[in-house]
Amino acid sequence: MHPTPDTVSIIIPTYNEAAHVGELLTYLRQASGDEVGIELLVADGQSTDATVALARQAGATVVSCPRKGRAAQLNYGARAAAGQVLYFLHADTRPPADFLAAIRRAVAQGAGSGCFRLAFDHAHWLLRLSGWATRFPTIFFRFGDQSLFVRRALFEQVGGYREELLLLEDQEIVARLRRHGSFRILPGPIVTSARKYLDNGVVRLQSIFLLLCGLYQLGVSQPALVRVYRALIRQDKI
């Protein structure tokens, strides 16, 4: 790949995402159409399913990360990326069809970083309310499902993601990015899967996330947060 000044590197962290990664990469190819200056890069955390094979089949560059963990994988992917704009995206999330033009326009207008408003692929009233709240600039409503675009120079200036964080690494980096440049919330919306909410109960899981965010803001340690997360949430990622 020969990067141009506005090349956007889309970095997708994965761990056993065979059910989603191929569809996402196909969608991103279709959405970007004939656009040049786009790189698809999967930062895999040593998946044990068909994630890597499906990602390569869909045309992505795959890097195998020596360490599993979203922050570590995102940093590893950023180091391998060619673009001057980095776009971090979850495997079960779909940005709006015009995401590439929207990101480039925001960067051209002076944004150092930003994200999209959020929507879920389920109509539960609490999920609709949660998505609606992401239009507000408070850090409390910034989550990785909203994706994150950032100028490479700014990402490197702030030191990337803090790899010791297994939870809330998305809120933490956004707080630092906002101190060093304009952070733009784009209308979107980006659509993310409600699978974890449906597996755990929508109201119950939202309450747990609010608890974790509150504990994080109070300075509770990462090991303690992880213990709460593992005890209360049905999942296989952390």
C-alpha positions in Angstrom: 0.0 0.0 0.0 1.2 3.5 -0.9 -0.4 5.8 1.7 -1.6 9.2 0.8 -1.7 12.1 3.3 -5.4 11.4 4.1 -5.1 7.6 4.2 -7.4 6.2 6.8 -6.3 3.0 8.5 -9.2 1.1 10.0 -8.0 -1.0 12.9 -10.2 -3.8 14.2 -9.3 -5.7 17.3 -10.5 -9.3 17.3 -10.7 -12.3 19.5 -12.9 -15.1 18.2 -15.0 -12.8 16.0 -15.6 -15.3 13.1 -19.3 -14.6 13.3 -18.8 -10.9 12.5 -15.4 -10.0 11.0 -16.1 -11.2 7.5 -19.4 -9.3 7.2 -17.9 -6.2 8.7 -15.0 -6.1 6.2 -17.3 -6.7 3.3 -19.5 -3.9 4.5 -16.5 -1.6 4.8 -15.3 -2.4 1.3 -18.7 -1.7 -0.1 -19.2 1.5 1.8 -15.8 2.9 0.7 -16.5 2.0 -2.9 -13.8 3.3 -5.2 -12.2 5.4 -2.5 -8.5 5.3 -2.4 -6.4 5.8 0.7 -8.1 3.2 2.9 -6.4 0.4 4.8 -8.2 -2.5 6.5 -6.1 -4.0 9.4 -7.2 -6.6 11.8 -5.3 -6.8 15.1 -6.0 -10.3 16.3 -5.5 -11.5 19.9 -4.7 -15.1 19.0 -8.2 -16.2 18.1 -8.9 -19.9 18.2 -11.7 -19.9 15.6 -11.7 -18.9 11.9 -11.4 -15.1 12.6 -7.9 -14.8 10.9 -8.8 -16.9 7.9 -12.0 -15.0 7.3 -10.4 -11.6 7.7 -7.7 -12.5 5.2 -10.3 -13.9 2.8 -12.1 -10.6 3.0 -9.0 -8.7 2.0 -7.7 -7.3 5.3 -4.2 -7.3 6.5 -4.0 -9.4 9.7 -1.4 -8.8 12.4 -1.1 -11.4 15.2 -0.7 -9.5 18.5 1.6 -11.1 21.1 -0.7 -9.9 23.9 -4.5 -10.3 24.1 -6.4 -7.3 25.4 -8.1 -4.5 23.5 -5.8 -1.7 24.4 -2.7 -3.7 23.6 -4.2 -4.9 20.3 -5.2 -1.4 19.3 -1.7 -0.1 20.0 -0.1 -3.0 18.1 -2.4 -2.4 15.1 -1.6 1.3 15.2 2.1 0.6 15.0 1.5 -1.6 12.0 -0.8 0.8 10.2 0.2 3.0 7.3 -2.3 5.8 7.5 -2.0 9.3 9.0 -5.6 8.9 10.3 -6.3 5.9 12.5 -9.9 4.6 12.9 -10.5 2.1 15.7 -13.6 0.0 15.1 -15.1 -3.0 17.0 -15.9 -6.1 14.9 -19.6 -6.2 15.8 -20.2 -2.5 14.9 -21.1 -0.9 11.6 -20.3 2.8 10.9 -22.6 4.8 8.7 -22.2 4.4 5.0 -20.5 7.8 4.6 -18.1 7.2 7.5 -15.0 7.7 5.4 -16.1 11.0 4.0 -17.3 12.1 7.4 -14.0 11.3 9.1 -11.9 13.0 6.4 -14.2 16.1 6.5 -13.9 16.4 10.3 -10.1 16.1 10.2 -9.9 18.6 7.4 -12.0 21.0 9.6 -9.5 20.7 12.4 -10.7 17.8 14.5 -7.8 15.9 16.1 -10.0 13.0 17.1 -13.7 12.0 17.4 -16.3 9.4 17.2 -19.9 8.8 16.0 -23.1 8.8 17.9 -24.3 5.3 18.8 -27.3 3.2 18.0 -28.1 -0.5 18.8 -29.5 -3.1 16.5 -32.3 -3.7 18.9 -35.3 -1.5 19.8 -35.4 -1.9 23.6 -36.3 1.5 25.1 -33.2 1.6 27.3 -30.9 0.9 24.4 -32.6 3.7 22.4 -32.1 6.0 25.4 -28.5 5.0 25.7 -27.8 5.7 22.1 -29.6 9.1 22.2 -27.4 10.1 25.2 -24.2 9.7 23.2 -24.8 13.0 21.4 -23.7 14.8 24.6 -20.0 15.6 25.0 -19.6 14.3 28.6 -16.9 11.7 29.0 -19.4 9.4 30.8 -21.0 8.6 27.4 -17.8 7.8 25.5 -17.4 4.1 24.8 -15.4 2.1 22.3 -18.6 0.9 20.4 -18.8 4.5 19.1 -15.5 3.9 17.3 -12.6 6.4 17.5 -10.8 8.3 14.8 -7.6 10.2 15.6 -4.7 11.8 13.7 -1.7 9.5 14.0 0.5 12.4 15.2 -2.0 13.1 18.1 -2.3 9.4 19.0 1.5 9.2 19.2 1.6 12.5 21.2 -0.7 11.2 23.9 1.1 7.8 24.0 -1.7 5.6 22.6 -3.9 3.4 24.8 -2.9 2.5 28.3 -2.2 -1.2 28.0 -2.6 -1.9 31.7 -6.3 -1.0 31.4 -8.6 -4.0 30.6 -11.7 -1.9 31.2 -12.6 1.7 30.3 -9.5 2.1 28.2 -11.8 3.9 25.7 -13.0 6.6 28.2 -9.4 7.1 29.4 -7.9 7.8 26.1 -10.7 10.1 25.0 -10.2 12.2 28.1 -6.5 12.6 27.2 -7.2 13.3 23.5 -9.7 16.0 24.4 -7.0 17.8 26.4 -4.8 18.0 23.3 -7.1 18.9 20.5 -10.7 19.3 19.2 -12.8 16.2 19.7 -15.8 15.9 17.3 -18.9 13.8 17.8 -20.2 13.0 14.4 -24.0 12.4 13.9 -23.8 8.9 12.3 -25.1 6.9 13.9 -22.8 3.9 14.2 -24.8 0.7 14.8 -23.5 -1.8 17.3 -24.7 -5.3 18.3 -26.9 -5.7 21.4 -25.8 -9.3 21.8 -24.2 -8.9 25.2 -27.2 -7.0 26.5 -29.6 -9.7 25.3 -27.4 -12.4 26.8 -27.2 -10.6 30.2 -30.5 -8.7 30.3 -30.7 -5.1 29.0 -31.6 -3.4 32.2 -29.3 -5.6 34.3 -26.2 -5.1 32.0 -26.8 -1.3 31.7 -26.9 -1.1 35.5 -23.6 -3.1 35.7 -21.9 -0.8 33.2 -23.1 2.2 35.2 -21.7 0.6 38.3 -18.3 0.0 36.6 -18.1 3.5 35.2 -18.9 4.9 38.7 -16.3 2.7 40.4 -13.7 3.7 37.7 -14.4 7.4 38.2 -13.9 6.9 42.0 -10.5 5.4 41.3 -11.1 1.8 41.9 -8.2 -0.4 40.7 -8.3 -2.3 37.4 -8.0 -5.7 39.1 -11.0 -4.9 41.3 -13.0 -3.7 38.3 -12.1 -6.8 36.3 -13.3 -9.0 39.2 -16.6 -7.2 39.3 -16.9 -7.5 35.5 -16.2 -11.2 35.5 -18.5 -11.9 38.4 -21.5 -10.1 37.0 -21.3 -10.3 33.2 -21.6 -13.4 31.0 -18.8 -13.1 28.4 -15.6 -14.6 27.0 -13.5 -11.6 26.2 -11.9 -10.5 29.5 
